[in-house]
Amino acid sequence: MHIRDWPTDERPREKLLARGPGVLSDAELLAIFLGSGLPGRDAVGTARELLAAHGPLRALLELSAKQLARLPGLGPARACALSAALELGHRHLSADLARGAALSDPQAAGRYFAQRLRGLPHEVFAALFLDNRHRAIAFEELFRGTLDGAEVHPREVVRRALAHNAAAVIVGHNHPSGNPEPSAADRAVTARLKQALALVDLRLLDHFVIADGPPVSLAARGWV
């Protein structure tokens, strides 16, 4: 049965228009992008097969355009369009920070770190430098490691903060393992950073751990 033959309230496009994109499943969202499916399958069925073979959704969307182009149901044109759509989403998430807007929503920084760090195969520790009105000045990847971790030097974070004439810093790093739980080492690094920054009258506002699921805020847990 073609999607056009489904009950109206079950068709992905009609559901999106009536109730918003948040109610759609991963397969339904991907099906809207595909438009049509493989021979003998509708777009939703094709999307489900793609997710079953190459998912979950995050893993599928982290493939390069060349890798996507080789998947059944995509091809070069759809792969390029999907990669472009993802980049538009990334730029939308970072637009406020790029314009230097004040961080009125504490979770905005977490989403920004997730956009920059999630999916990397190695651990990366990064810092977002802010002025005294909590407007973004710069974002820098400071340390890179392996799957076992990255060695963080507080003095380098302080040096870069002073170079940017920052008043506050938010840091974050990813867990390539996918486990979002902050480790004892994460908490120790946070304490050392807070102490080092305070010596030069700089504030550490938060430390985010990026893995599967939402960013984890150490400040929200009372550890900053």
ChimeraX attribute file (.defattr): number of C-alpha atoms within 10 A of each C-alpha:
attribute: neighborCount
match mode: 1-to-1
recipient: residues
	/A:1	8
	/A:2	12
	/A:3	17
	/A:4	10
	/A:5	9
	/A:6	11
	/A:7	9
	/A:8	12
	/A:9	12
	/A:10	15
	/A:11	17
	/A:12	24
	/A:13	20
	/A:14	13
	/A:15	17
	/A:16	18
	/A:17	9
	/A:18	11
	/A:19	12
	/A:20	11
	/A:21	14
	/A:22	10
	/A:23	13
	/A:24	17
	/A:25	13
	/A:26	16
	/A:27	21
	/A:28	23
	/A:29	18
	/A:30	21
	/A:31	21
	/A:32	16
	/A:33	16
	/A:34	20
	/A:35	12
	/A:36	19
	/A:37	18
	/A:38	14
	/A:39	9
	/A:40	10
	/A:41	15
	/A:42	18
	/A:43	25
	/A:44	25
	/A:45	18
	/A:46	23
	/A:47	27
	/A:48	18
	/A:49	16
	/A:50	20
	/A:51	19
	/A:52	13
	/A:53	11
	/A:54	16
	/A:55	14
	/A:56	12
	/A:57	14
	/A:58	14
	/A:59	11
	/A:60	16
	/A:61	18
	/A:62	16
	/A:63	15
	/A:64	12
	/A:65	19
	/A:66	13
	/A:67	13
	/A:68	22
	/A:69	18
	/A:70	12
	/A:71	14
	/A:72	13
	/A:73	19
	/A:74	22
	/A:75	15
	/A:76	15
	/A:77	10
	/A:78	17
	/A:79	23
	/A:80	17
	/A:81	14
	/A:82	20
	/A:83	18
	/A:84	13
	/A:85	13
	/A:86	14
	/A:87	12
	/A:88	12
	/A:89	13
	/A:90	14
	/A:91	14
	/A:92	12
	/A:93	16
	/A:94	18
	/A:95	13
	/A:96	16
	/A:97	21
	/A:98	15
	/A:99	11
	/A:100	16
	/A:101	14
	/A:102	15
	/A:103	16
	/A:104	11
	/A:105	8
	/A:106	13
	/A:107	15
	/A:108	15
	/A:109	25
	/A:110	23
	/A:111	18
	/A:112	22
	/A:113	27
	/A:114	23
	/A:115	16
	/A:116	19
	/A:117	24
	/A:118	24
	/A:119	22
	/A:120	13
	/A:121	14
	/A:122	17
	/A:123	24
	/A:124	26
	/A:125	23
	/A:126	24
	/A:127	21
	/A:128	22
	/A:129	25
	/A:130	26
	/A:131	18
	/A:132	13
	/A:133	13
	/A:134	18
	/A:135	22
	/A:136	24
	/A:137	20
	/A:138	18
	/A:139	19
	/A:140	13
	/A:141	15
	/A:142	17
	/A:143	18
	/A:144	16
	/A:145	14
	/A:146	12
	/A:147	14
	/A:148	11
	/A:149	19
	/A:150	17
	/A:151	15
	/A:152	20
	/A:153	13
	/A:154	17
	/A:155	13
	/A:156	12
	/A:157	22
	/A:158	21
	/A:159	12
	/A:160	16
	/A:161	24
	/A:162	15
	/A:163	9
	/A:164	14
	/A:165	15
	/A:166	22
	/A:167	21
	/A:168	23
	/A:169	27
	/A:170	20
	/A:171	25
	/A:172	27
	/A:173	27
	/A:174	30
	/A:175	25
	/A:176	22
	/A:177	14
	/A:178	13
	/A:179	14
	/A:180	18
	/A:181	15
	/A:182	16
	/A:183	11
	/A:184	9
	/A:185	10
	/A:186	19
	/A:187	15
	/A:188	12
	/A:189	17
	/A:190	23
	/A:191	15
	/A:192	15
	/A:193	23
	/A:194	20
	/A:195	16
	/A:196	18
	/A:197	22
	/A:198	14
	/A:199	10
	/A:200	12
	/A:201	11
	/A:202	20
	/A:203	21
	/A:204	22
	/A:205	16
	/A:206	23
	/A:207	30
	/A:208	28
	/A:209	27
	/A:210	31
	/A:211	22
	/A:212	19
	/A:213	10
	/A:214	14
	/A:215	24
	/A:216	22
	/A:217	21
	/A:218	20
	/A:219	15
	/A:220	12
	/A:221	8
	/A:222	8
	/A:223	14
	/A:224	17
